[in-house]
């Protein structure tokens, strides 16, 4: 059978098949710890929405106070994380665990600049390529439109202790196992306070179920810290998590050529993703209205889920693929050391070959400024018709066509 072309994963929807990412937060059943009290509450009434005012991509001052407007250098939250995936027919699976830290390192209105760092329990870099490097995240402290969290499932109130402090909290429990869905649990502080970076998250977990799925992922608050009034030094956006950048993918599918632009942003604790097709003008990502929005804490959980759901080796070599050869692949003005893989793409009278090109080092300097989701997809992926005699004829294909930053170093 013909192998499908690799498609760029959606940051917001990368864990859809795992029951995370694109749906609202849905929890796993965890009994309250000893000493806590619980009380069932009625469902939330619909919260009032703010007026969304946007003039040429420039937000007007917000009327609703937000802790993001008081962000300070050194504001920090730390979570322990773990993720595991079972293997069908095997007694063992694959897992990863460690700590993730979000920290404000610079504030220059309207932006707060955060680092996102995954480490092992001793603070050392992780070996997994997707989690091995710290990423930079510019977060707009204002909002261009109201972004909302939608918590589904049964809600209960409790008092719990985390990171050395007692919190009044709300738990959201959503059990979809009867319909082969996940069992998800989210615990949030009623008043986020110093946990505003993650909307007050105290604990989040997901247990997979149904369709042969086996595994789980979890975040648990370990510590927090409030910072100082220093401004910090605005960093260079060389290794972005995604927000503040864009990238283009050229697509040649069924004889039709197009360019898809992916714009990535972040506002007040939400990461944003918007795709555009066709002419995008000279001002990339000037308008993120109607973007898909995901709470920052859910994006962290999705990143952990991806780490154990994708191949651990680099590049990901499928069975039957010839050993990679080294080449230089040029994207716009960026020459990138690359690895090229070839594999049979189908059966029949006419032979086909799939040629996939990956960056040799996804974190190499040749990729500076590129969102991390695009570092781990093929630079190019093309299916060729390969007649017994003559040249290969390209059929369908995709290729990274360019990238850039729309949040200029120093803020915009």
N, C-alpha and C positions, 0 to 999 in steps of 0.2 A: 504494500500500500504506500501511496505517496505521503511523505512526511509533511505535516503542515508547516508553513513558514512560521518562524518565531515572531511574535508580536510584542511590541513594547508593553510592559506591564503597567497597569494603572497603580499609582501610589496609593490612591484611596481604595482601590478594589483588588489589590494584590492578594488579599487573603479571603476573597469572597467564597471560594470553594471550601475554605476552612471554617467558614462561619464567622469570620471577623472582618473588620475593615469597613465594608460598605453599608452594613446595617448598624443601627444604633446599638448602644452598649447593652449587652445581655449577659447576665452573670451565672456563676456556678453556685450551688447551694453550699454555704459554709455556716455552720452553727456559730452563733456569737460566743466569744470567749467567756470564761467564768467571770462573774462580776458585772457583766453588761446587762442592760435591760432592753427589751424589744417591745414595740407596739405597732400593730398594723395601722397604716394611715390610708385614707381614701386617695384615689389617684389624683395627681396634680391637675389643677385646672389649667387651661391654656394660658400661658404667660402672655402679657401684652407685648406687642411688637413695637420696636422703635421705628421712627420714620427713617427711611434710607435716602440720603441726599448725596449725590455724587455729581460733581461738575468737572467734566474733562478729566476724570480719574483722580481728582484732588478731593479728599474728604473734608467736610466741614467739621468744626469742633463738636464733640459729642456732648449731649446734655446729661447723659447718665455716667456718673463716676465709675471708674474701673481701676482695680489695683494695678493694671498694666500702665496706667498713666503715672503711677508712683514707683515704677520699676527702678531698682538701684543696682549698681555694680556689686556683685557678690551674692545677690539673691540666688539661692541654690536649693535644689531638691535631689535626693538620691533614693533610688529604688533597687531592691534586689529583684532579679528577673530569672526566670527559668522557662525552658520550652523543651518539649519532647515529642517525637513522632515515632509511632510504632511502624514496623515493617510487616506486611502481610506474610503470614506463614513463618515468621521468625520470632524467637524469644527476646531478641534485643532490638533496639531501634537507634535513633540518633537524637542527641540532646545537646543543649548549650545552657550555661548558667553563668551568672556573674552580677555585676552592678552596672546601672546606667545613671549618669549624672547630667542634669540640666543646670546650666549656670549662666547668669547674665555677666558678660565681660565688658560691655560698653553700652552707654546710653547716649544717643544723639537724636533728639526729637526729629521726626516722629518714630524713630526706630530704637528698639532694644536688641542688642546682638547677643545671642546665646551660643554656647558650645553644647554639643550632645556627644557624650563620651561613654562607650561601652568598655568595660574591663572585666577581668576575672575577679574572684573574691579578694584577691590580694592587691588589686589595683593595677595589674599588669595587662598589657594589650592582649586581646583575644586573637587566636589564630584564624578564626573564620574570616574569610576575606570581606564579607559584608559588614562585619562588626569591628574590624581591626583598627580603623582610623577614626579620630574625632571629626565631627562635622560641624559646620557653622550654620547658624540659623538666624537671619534677620527677621524680627517680629515687629510688625507695625503695632504701635501702642494705641493708635486710634483705629476706628473701623470705617470702612467705606459702605458697609451695609450690615444689618444685624445678623450675626451668626448664632445659631441656637443648638444647644445640646438636646437630644431627644432620648430620654431614658425610658425603656420599655420594661414590662414585666411587673411583678409584685414588688411593692415598695414597703419598707418597714423602717422604723426609727430605732436607733440604739445609741448607746454611749460606749466608746471603745478607747483603748490606749494604743498609741502608735508613735514611734520615734520619741519616747519619753514624755508624751503629753496625752492628756485625755481630751477626746473630741466628741462633740455631739454630731452624729452622722446619720446618713440615710443609705440604706442598702437597696439595690435594685437587682432583683432576681428574675431571670427569664429562662425557663426550662423548655426547650424545644425538642427534647429527646423523643417524645412520642411521635413526632413527624420527622425523625432522623436528623434533627438539627442539633446545635450545640447546647450545652448547659453553661450559662454565663452569669457572672456575679460582679457587680461593681459597688464599691463602698466609698462614699464621698463625705467629706466634712461639710456640715451645714454652712459654716463660714470658712471659706478657703484660707483667708489670712495669708500666712507665708507660703502656702501651697498654691497660690494663684497661677503659677506656671502650668499646673496640670489640673486646673479647675477644682482643687481640693481633694484630689484622688488619694485615698488611703490604701486601697487594695483593688486589684482587678485580676480576674482569672476567667479562663475559657477552657472547657473540657469538650473535646470533639466526640461526636457520636453519629452512627449511621453510615451507610454506604462504604463500609470497610474502614472508616476513619478511626484512628486511634492516636491520642495525644492530647497535650494541653499546653497552655502558656500562662504565665502569671507575672504580675508586678506587685511588689509589696514595699510600702514606704519604710525607709531605713533612717533617714535623717533629713533635716532641712536647716537652712541658715538664712538670715537676713543680712543684706549687704550695707554698704556705706553710701554716702552721697557723691562719691567720686564719679567722674564722667567716663573714665577708662579710655583706652585707645581703640578706635574703630579698626577692626582687622581687615585684611584682604580676603576676598571671597574666593579663595582657591579651591577649597574642598567643601562646597556647600552640601547640605543635606538635600536641598532642592529649592525652598523658597528664596526668592530674589533672582531666580535664573529662568531661562527658557532654553528649549532645544527644538530642532526641526528634524523630522524624519521624512525622507523621500520615499514614496510608495509607487510601485509599478505593478498594478494588479489587474489581471484580465485585460491587458492592453490599455488601461487607463492610468495616467500618471497624475500624481498630486503630491502636495507637501502638507504634512500635518505638524502644526506647532503646538508644543506643550508649554504652558505658562504655569509657573509655580510661585505661590505666595504664602504669606502667613499674617494673620491679624488676631490679636488678643486671644492667643491660646488655641487657634485653629490653623491647620495647614490647608492650603487651597490649591486646587488643580483645575485647569481649564484647557480644553483642546480647541484649536482653531484649524480650519482647513481652507486653503486658498490664500490669496494675497493678505498679508498681515500688516503692511505699511511699515513706516520707518520708526514707529514707536512701539516696540514689542511689549506686550502685557500691560498696556496703558489702562485697560479696563478688565477687572476681575469680577465684575458683577456676574451673578449666576454660576460662579465656579462651584465645583464640588468641594464641600468643607468637611474636615475630619478633626475632631478634638486632638490636641497634641498628644495626650496620653494614649489615645487609641492608635495614633501613628507609631508610637513607641512599641506598643504591643504587637502591631502588625510587622514592624521591622524584626522583632524577635521571632515571630512566627515564620517570616520568610527565610530567616537564617537556617531553620531546620527543615524547611519545606523544599529548598532548592539544593542542587548538588553541592557537596562540600568542596570538591576539587575545582581548580581553575586551570584552563577553561573547562567547562562541563562537556566531557567527551562521552557521547552515547556509544552503545555497543555497535560494532560494525564500522566505526569511523576510523579512517586512516590517521596515523600520527600527524599532529599539526606541523605545518611548515611556517617559517617566519617570513614576514613581509612588512613593508611599510604601507600603511593605509592613510590616505590624506583626506581630512574632512575640512572643507573650506581652506583655511591657511594653517591647519594643524596637522603636521606629519606625526602619525602615531605608530609606534612599534606594535605589530599585530601578529596574531596566530591564526592561521587559516585551516579550517577543518573541512574535509569532503566526505560525504556518505551517500550511498545509494538512496534515491528518493522514490522508488516505485518499481513495479514489475510490469512486464509486457513486452511487446515487440519493440517499442521505442524506449531506450534507456534514458533515465533521468538521474541527475546528480544534484544534491543540495550542497552549496558552498557557503559556509558560515565563517565570518571573520570576527574575532574578539580582540580587544585590547590585551596586549601581553601582560601589562600591569594596570589594573583598573584604577589604581591610585597614583600612577605615574604623573610627572609634571606635564606631560603632553596633554593630559586631560584636565588641567586646571580650569576651574570655573564651571565644570560640567556637573549637573545634578547626579547624585549617586545612583538614582534609579536607571539613568541612561548609561552609567559606567558598566553595568552588569547585563546589558542586553547586547546582542551582536552589533558591531559597527556596520556590518552588511550581512544580508541573508538572502540568497538567490537560488532559485531552482532553474537548472539548465536542462534543455533537451539535448541529449548527447547521441547523435547518430553514429553508426559504426564508422563512417567516413565523414570528414569535414569538421568544421568548427562547431563548438557548442553554441546553442541558441538560448539566450535568456528568456524565461517565461515570466514568472512572478518574482518580485523581489522588494526588499526594503533596505534602506541605508540611512545612517545618521548623516545629516546634511549640514549641520551647523549648530552652534550654541552660543550663548552669551549671558550677560548679567543685565537685568533691568534695574536692580537696586545697585547704583554705582557705589564703589567703595567710598565710605564717608557718608552714605545715606543719600536719599533723594526724596 
